[in-house]
Amino acid sequence: MTEKLVIIGNGMAPGRMLEELFEKAPGLYDVTIFNAEPRVNYDRIMLSPVLSGEKAYEDIVIHGDDWYETHGVTLHKGARVTGIDRANKTVTSAAGVTVAYDKLVIATGSNPFIIPVPGHTLPGVLAYRDLDDVETMLTACRTGGPAVVIGGGILGLEAAYGLKRQGMDVTVIHLSDTIMERQLDPPAAYLLEKALTERGIDIITKANTRQILGTEKVEGVELEDGRIIPAHLVVMAVGIRPSAQLAREAGLAVNRGIVVDDGMQTSDASIFALGECAEHRGICYGLVAPLYESARVLADRLVGGSEEYKGSVVNTKLKVTGINLFSAGDFGEGPDREEIVLRDANAGIYKRLILKDNRIIGAVLYGETADGSWFFDMLKRGTDISEMRDTLIFGQAYQGGSPLDPTAAVAALPDDAEICGCNGVCKSKIVGAITGKGLTSLDDVRAHTKASASCGSCTGLVEQLMVVTLGDAYNPAAVTPMCGCTHLGHDDVRHLIKAKSLKSIPAVMQELEWKTSCGCAKCRPALNYYLVCDWPDEYADDYQSRFINERVHANIQKDGTYSVVPRMWGGVTSSAELRAIADVVDKFEIPMVKVTGGQRIDMLGIQKEDLPAVWADLGKAGFVSGQAYAKGLRTVKTCVGSDWCRFGTQDSTGLGIKLEKFMWGSWTPAKVKLAVSGCPRNCAEATCKDIGVICVDSGYEIHFAGAAGLDIKGTEVLGLVRTEEEALEHIVALTQMYRENARYLERIYKWAKRIGYAEIRRQIMEDEVKRKVFYDRFVFSQKFAQVDPWSERVSGKDKHEFKPMATIGYSQAAE
Amino acid sequence: MNWISIGHINEIPRRGARCVKTPDGKIAVFRTAEDQVFAIEDHCPHKGGPLSQGIVHDASVTCPLHNFVISLETGKALGADEGQVKTIPVRNVDGELSIALGEAALVAAE
């Protein structure tokens, strides 16, 4: 007698399993299928093209009604199974149909996870799982309007793209820092986000949903930070859960999914599980390739074979037209792993292979994925690639090619990209002069175009343009790269950030073809500073790229404790302030109190966990952070000036306080210390500061480029101005010029020596327009910089930084 | 092994670290850009700097005191520097993190 095979579920995995089964042993089983959906088997992966309108339902049907007829399969559509009776070997559906089985396959798939935030049951809030969801979405699209997709994984992004194609205004809300973080490393995620944004999809990362708003139906989504995004439709695509309830109720072994062995058998020898509901060796798969592999194994077992499923390595592609993306294997880093990175900024290509013991263990490809299957094949086979290592990243067709062109980034610049900011010279003018006038040396180019003829910081770029234009005929002087992650020097990077409007660290690393995926402790803080400086309103500070002192707003000491220095404007304090400091010192048992060289008070030896409480007490007395830890404005040292001193010529204390109040909070390439002395006796020691002022009867003599640290150097004179207002404007403009020009960690005296004191005097003292522009840019940037970091942290910002993640006591450790 | 739960991966910033206090001193638990998690002693082999406070890049951390670069996987100093810190086994189950403390902690508890 023919054995009875019953299948619960009619998705792609059992569909494939039956195809294999009918091919191996037609007629061996009498097959009955219960399908909760009222349909035949269709290609669920192709739901996204149906949503975007690129395919119709009919195009994605795998097995039509006739297929079931041909193979004598009884298909119960719209029939949900409600119970399995293992003792009597029967299953029963909600409609009361009971069927006996000899072998049972559970293929109930998975359920979409719905975040239980307030409002999640409102009409218009959907999952994205089956054709019904797609049809509901398409109906909503007819009236248009805003839509929100929660979840920036594969499914969520495909849903967003489909809805956009259907005319909705789409915003994607994603919890993590980068989209598709399970499949993509941050550089590839950057490129994908850029491509989707260009297609009109708004993406908000690091966004947590607080609630879904609406009364009758959904009206919007409110984020944890209070932002409200209007929406007529909300699609939740935040993950799936294996649908294992039926198996659990039947008493089968279930973890996250239904536990199966290598033969896809559950804890009951007559029952098998297949597809997304199954858990094999601890893994629940959600992609089709492994499900098909296990379907083949199950078909073999059902005909008495002994094939074993050993688990799968999976790869991912995104089905968004025009976006090529491939990800496979393990792309984490480790010392025993090596990476090969290829970036082509011009073509928007990023390729990264992760190698271990000369074998590929992971691959991320963006922009050009033709070699994805080749890499994936070698990954699965564990092919030794040492023979082709040098050319591996170029792909299968490319062997023995020439090395990458370091001038590619410059070659890719548009003609109107500004190369020399001082003299306003664009790329086409320089190239035109080189070819038109037959120039062959840097000096010639400087003479004819003025490019790099002022501060000289764009020299590297001009030279690269000469290489691009003249080829091997020109040999540029060697540029010292920023670090091992790039061949570009600091000046080139700074110019290219502006010329190419690069506004994030991943953007810089991709477009300037960084050789590593994540940078290093040298380049990341530098890039973070350059971006903060160049895009004060648009760039979000990358906290993890800051040195610890700038992250916790205190100075780390040799024993891991911290020191805290509040601002004392111009070095002036009061009894109330001193009392507050004394109270803090007592309360927190601060072991050392020291007067600093910058005329303020340093409290040393504070435990990191105490910092917010220390700041809270100091804040109550009116203190703000002295930024004694910052690559930024530190102190403005003053003498008592004309208010008290019999020699004082001007109010040096007042000017010092004005300067400090104007400039505090600004980030600079290296620390900046100022001083104002009331007469040439110079009690405030202004002539060894980064910027100093010596007051004289006729006005204010501004000094710059002094040093009293590793090097000792007296200042240079910038010039004499008449009024306090002029002094402030000149000093601020000079600081801004330094901020925009200097290399990270380069103090003013080194920068000024490199580009020439005369050039600085020309731009600040003589060129009134330039000075005003520098001044205005500094003022604009201060709007975003002048936030007291201590009070921010007292209010709870970055609180994870000041608390241990866990505390393990003796008893717990002993358990 | 004696696994002790320490919290969820999302409590650690990417390319960052958090501390776990134990009877034997602090342990630094790191999360890389790609969500790998490592735990090492929070004590640089050079001069004892708190490694948890360093800049995390790839699977390594640069000590905030004198720029030793320590591999998070092996605990060894990279480049020309020499030295090694103890690594602590860490387990990540769906983001829930646990660490396994060695015998030292167990002895201390008796």
HADDOCK unambig.tbl for C-alpha pairs under 7 A between the chains (distance, minus, plus):
assign (segid A and resid 185 and name CA) (segid B and resid 34 and name CA) 6.36 0.50 0.50
assign (segid A and resid 332 and name CA) (segid B and resid 34 and name CA) 5.64 0.50 0.50
assign (segid A and resid 332 and name CA) (segid B and resid 36 and name CA) 6.62 0.50 0.50
assign (segid A and resid 333 and name CA) (segid B and resid 58 and name CA) 5.86 0.50 0.50
assign (segid A and resid 333 and name CA) (segid B and resid 59 and name CA) 5.45 0.50 0.50
assign (segid A and resid 334 and name CA) (segid B and resid 59 and name CA) 5.18 0.50 0.50
assign (segid A and resid 334 and name CA) (segid B and resid 73 and name CA) 6.33 0.50 0.50
assign (segid A and resid 335 and name CA) (segid B and resid 71 and name CA) 6.55 0.50 0.50
assign (segid A and resid 335 and name CA) (segid B and resid 73 and name CA) 6.77 0.50 0.50
assign (segid A and resid 518 and name CA) (segid B and resid 57 and name CA) 6.13 0.50 0.50
assign (segid A and resid 518 and name CA) (segid B and resid 58 and name CA) 6.05 0.50 0.50
assign (segid A and resid 519 and name CA) (segid B and resid 57 and name CA) 6.49 0.50 0.50
assign (segid A and resid 520 and name CA) (segid B and resid 57 and name CA) 5.36 0.50 0.50
assign (segid A and resid 521 and name CA) (segid B and resid 55 and name CA) 5.94 0.50 0.50
assign (segid A and resid 521 and name CA) (segid B and resid 57 and name CA) 6.73 0.50 0.50
assign (segid A and resid 521 and name CA) (segid B and resid 62 and name CA) 6.59 0.50 0.50
assign (segid A and resid 544 and name CA) (segid B and resid 15 and name CA) 6.13 0.50 0.50
assign (segid A and resid 544 and name CA) (segid B and resid 16 and name CA) 6.37 0.50 0.50
assign (segid A and resid 544 and name CA) (segid B and resid 55 and name CA) 6.75 0.50 0.50
assign (segid A and resid 545 and name CA) (segid B and resid 55 and name CA) 6.61 0.50 0.50
assign (segid A and resid 547 and name CA) (segid B and resid 55 and name CA) 6.54 0.50 0.50
assign (segid A and resid 548 and name CA) (segid B and resid 53 and name CA) 5.71 0.50 0.50
assign (segid A and resid 548 and name CA) (segid B and resid 54 and name CA) 6.32 0.50 0.50
assign (segid A and resid 548 and name CA) (segid B and resid 64 and name CA) 6.70 0.50 0.50
assign (segid A and resid 558 and name CA) (segid B and resid 49 and name CA) 6.90 0.50 0.50
assign (segid A and resid 558 and name CA) (segid B and resid 65 and name CA) 6.96 0.50 0.50
assign (segid A and resid 559 and name CA) (segid B and resid 49 and name CA) 6.98 0.50 0.50
assign (segid A and resid 560 and name CA) (segid B and resid 49 and name CA) 6.35 0.50 0.50
assign (segid A and resid 560 and name CA) (segid B and resid 50 and name CA) 5.95 0.50 0.50
assign (segid A and resid 804 and name CA) (segid B and resid 18 and name CA) 6.31 0.50 0.50
assign (segid A and resid 804 and name CA) (segid B and resid 19 and name CA) 4.82 0.50 0.50
assign (segid A and resid 804 and name CA) (segid B and resid 20 and name CA) 5.48 0.50 0.50
assign (segid A and resid 804 and name CA) (segid B and resid 21 and name CA) 6.73 0.50 0.50
assign (segid A and resid 805 and name CA) (segid B and resid 6 and name CA) 6.75 0.50 0.50
assign (segid A and resid 805 and name CA) (segid B and resid 7 and name CA) 6.96 0.50 0.50
assign (segid A and resid 805 and name CA) (segid B and resid 18 and name CA) 5.74 0.50 0.50
assign (segid A and resid 805 and name CA) (segid B and resid 19 and name CA) 5.58 0.50 0.50
assign (segid A and resid 805 and name CA) (segid B and resid 20 and name CA) 5.42 0.50 0.50
assign (segid A and resid 806 and name CA) (segid B and resid 6 and name CA) 5.39 0.50 0.50
assign (segid A and resid 806 and name CA) (segid B and resid 20 and name CA) 4.87 0.50 0.50
assign (segid A and resid 806 and name CA) (segid B and resid 21 and name CA) 6.39 0.50 0.50
assign (segid A and resid 807 and name CA) (segid B and resid 20 and name CA) 5.63 0.50 0.50
assign (segid A and resid 807 and name CA) (segid B and resid 21 and name CA) 4.58 0.50 0.50
assign (segid A and resid 807 and name CA) (segid B and resid 22 and name CA) 6.08 0.50 0.50
assign (segid A and resid 808 and name CA) (segid B and resid 21 and name CA) 5.90 0.50 0.50
assign (segid A and resid 808 and name CA) (segid B and resid 22 and name CA) 4.78 0.50 0.50
assign (segid A and resid 808 and name CA) (segid B and resid 23 and name CA) 6.96 0.50 0.50
assign (segid A and resid 809 and name CA) (segid B and resid 22 and name CA) 6.22 0.50 0.50
assign (segid A and resid 809 and name CA) (segid B and resid 23 and name CA) 6.12 0.50 0.50
assign (segid A and resid 810 and name CA) (segid B and resid 23 and name CA) 6.16 0.50 0.50
assign (segid A and resid 810 and name CA) (segid B and resid 109 and name CA) 4.98 0.50 0.50
assign (segid A and resid 811 and name CA) (segid B and resid 109 and name CA) 6.47 0.50 0.50
assign (segid A and resid 813 and name CA) (segid B and resid 101 and name CA) 6.99 0.50 0.50
assign (segid A and resid 813 and name CA) (segid B and resid 105 and name CA) 6.25 0.50 0.50
assign (segid A and resid 813 and name CA) (segid B and resid 106 and name CA) 6.20 0.50 0.50
assign (segid A and resid 814 and name CA) (segid B and resid 106 and name CA) 5.00 0.50 0.50
assign (segid A and resid 814 and name CA) (segid B and resid 109 and name CA) 5.66 0.50 0.50
